């Protein structure tokens, strides 16, 4: 069964809808001041603490320093930490991986996306393939070439691959058939506006992934 991650949660009511609809993981953006979905560590912790034990929490941030990532992880104690942006040099990656379960994000538009995904998969539990914007993060609401996503999925297998970027309740079934990912990640595609989820779209998205 393909796993579902609802990302960019900012409110308890949206968290409750995602959990009740059957989301496997929920993402909280922290330390990203440019994101309309950004949360303080305190607010993110309050939401994470309300998750049931069978739903994974994911702290989503832009990598800057290992020390800061350690602080985020120790403060929030999420199931995973998802890293965007320029990641540490190879010599520091083992240290990062020893402190937290890591999901690394790859920009599908990058010319070296496949090579980068292979490299990142060596020290992370999963690789998320997304369509990045100017700021280096996802949440753009734009799709990318799913043929490339499938190549990345095959290249890093058996490591897990999450597909993101422009997914909606209407296209997620087609995306899954094309890419065969371990999981799918959605934010913009189930929102009324940035940071505010649409309950009906969230529920429909999860139902379409789970085959309900």
C-alpha positions in Angstrom: 0.0 0.0 0.0 1.4 3.4 -1.0 1.9 5.7 2.0 0.5 9.2 2.2 2.1 12.2 3.7 0.1 15.4 4.2 2.6 18.2 4.4 2.5 21.8 5.6 0.1 21.3 8.4 -0.4 24.5 10.5 -3.7 23.9 12.4 -5.1 21.2 14.7 -8.3 21.0 12.7 -6.3 20.1 9.5 -4.2 17.6 11.5 -7.4 15.9 12.7 -8.8 15.6 9.2 -5.6 14.1 7.9 -5.4 11.6 10.7 -9.1 10.6 10.5 -8.8 10.2 6.7 -5.9 7.7 7.1 -2.7 9.7 6.5 0.4 7.7 7.3 2.6 10.8 8.0 2.1 14.5 8.6 4.7 17.2 7.8 5.4 20.4 9.7 7.6 23.1 8.3 10.0 24.8 10.7 12.8 27.3 10.5 11.8 28.4 7.0 10.8 32.0 7.4 10.0 32.4 3.7 7.3 29.7 3.8 3.7 30.6 4.5 3.4 27.3 6.2 6.3 27.9 8.6 5.8 27.1 12.3 7.7 28.0 15.4 9.3 25.0 17.2 6.8 25.5 20.0 3.8 25.4 17.7 5.1 22.4 15.8 5.8 20.6 19.0 2.2 21.2 20.2 0.8 19.7 17.0 3.2 16.8 16.9 2.3 15.9 20.5 -1.3 15.5 19.4 -0.6 12.9 16.8 -1.5 9.3 17.5 1.4 6.8 17.7 0.5 5.1 14.4 1.0 8.4 12.3 4.6 9.5 11.6 5.6 13.1 12.2 8.0 14.8 9.8 9.9 18.0 10.6 10.5 19.7 7.3 13.3 22.3 7.1 16.1 23.8 5.0 19.5 22.5 6.0 22.0 25.0 7.4 24.1 23.5 10.2 24.1 20.1 11.7 23.9 21.7 15.1 20.6 23.4 14.2 19.2 20.2 12.8 20.1 18.5 16.0 18.3 21.1 18.0 15.2 20.8 15.9 15.2 17.0 16.2 15.8 17.0 20.0 13.1 19.7 20.5 10.4 18.1 18.4 11.4 14.4 18.5 9.7 13.8 15.2 9.7 10.4 13.5 11.7 11.9 10.6 13.4 15.1 9.7 13.1 16.1 6.0 15.9 18.2 4.6 15.8 20.6 1.6 18.5 22.8 0.2 22.3 22.3 0.0 23.0 19.3 2.2 26.3 18.7 4.2 29.4 17.4 2.6 29.8 13.6 2.6 32.1 13.6 5.6 29.3 15.1 7.8 26.4 13.0 6.5 27.1 10.0 8.7 27.0 12.2 11.7 23.6 13.6 10.7 22.3 10.1 10.0 23.4 8.9 13.4 21.3 11.5 15.1 18.0 11.3 13.2 16.0 9.4 10.6 16.4 11.5 7.5 14.3 12.1 4.4 16.2 14.1 1.7 14.6 16.2 -1.0 15.8 16.2 -4.6 14.8 18.8 -7.2 13.4 16.9 -10.2 14.3 19.9 -12.4 18.0 19.6 -11.5 20.3 18.3 -14.3 21.9 15.8 -11.8 18.7 14.7 -10.1 19.3 11.0 -10.5 22.9 11.2 -9.3 21.9 13.4 -6.4 19.2 11.0 -5.3 21.6 8.0 -5.4 24.1 9.9 -3.3 21.4 11.1 -0.7 19.9 7.6 -0.5 23.2 6.3 1.0 22.6 8.2 4.3 18.8 8.7 4.4 15.8 6.5 5.0 14.0 7.9 2.0 14.4 10.4 -0.9 11.6 12.8 -1.8 11.4 13.9 -5.4 9.8 17.3 -5.7 9.4 20.3 -8.0 11.4 23.0 -6.3 10.8 26.8 -6.6 13.2 29.7 -6.5 13.7 29.3 -2.7 14.8 25.7 -3.1 11.8 24.2 -1.3 8.7 22.4 -2.6 5.2 23.5 -2.2 5.1 25.0 -5.7 2.0 23.1 -6.8 3.8 22.2 -10.1 4.3 18.7 -11.5 7.4 17.4 -13.2 8.4 14.6 -15.5 7.1 11.5 -13.8 9.3 9.4 -16.2 12.3 10.9 -14.4 10.7 10.2 -11.0 10.3 6.5 -12.0 14.0 6.4 -13.0 15.0 7.8 -9.6 12.7 5.3 -7.9 14.3 2.4 -9.7 17.9 3.8 -9.2 17.6 4.0 -5.4 15.5 0.9 -4.8 15.2 -0.7 -2.2 15.5 2.6 -0.5 12.2 4.4 -0.3 11.1 7.1 -2.6 8.3 9.7 -2.0 6.8 11.5 -5.0 5.8 15.1 -4.6 5.1 18.1 -6.7 1.8 19.2 -8.1 -0.1 16.1 -6.8 -3.9 16.5 -6.5 -6.8 14.2 -5.8 -7.4 14.1 -9.5 -3.9 13.1 -10.7 -2.5 11.1 -7.8 -3.8 7.7 -9.0 -2.1 8.3 -12.4 1.1 9.4 -10.8 1.2 6.2 -8.6 0.7 4.0 -11.7 3.5 5.7 -13.5 6.1 6.0 -10.8 5.3 3.2 -8.3 6.6 5.2 -5.3 6.8 4.1 -1.8 4.7 7.1 -0.8 3.2 10.3 -2.0 3.5 13.8 -0.5 1.0 16.6 -0.9 0.6 20.1 0.4 -0.6 22.7 -2.2 -2.9 20.2 -3.9 -5.2 19.9 -0.9 -5.2 23.5 0.2 -7.7 26.4 0.2 -4.7 28.7 0.5 -1.1 28.2 1.7 -1.2 26.6 5.1 -5.0 26.0 5.2 -6.1 22.6 4.1 -9.4 21.7 2.4 -11.0 18.9 4.4 -12.8 17.4 1.3 -9.6 17.5 -0.9 -7.5 16.0 1.9 -9.9 13.2 2.4 -10.4 12.6 -1.3 -6.7 12.6 -1.9 -6.1 9.9 0.7 -9.0 7.8 -0.5 -7.7 7.9 -4.0 -4.3 6.7 -2.9 -5.7 4.0 -0.7 -8.1 2.8 -3.3 -11.2 3.6 -1.2 
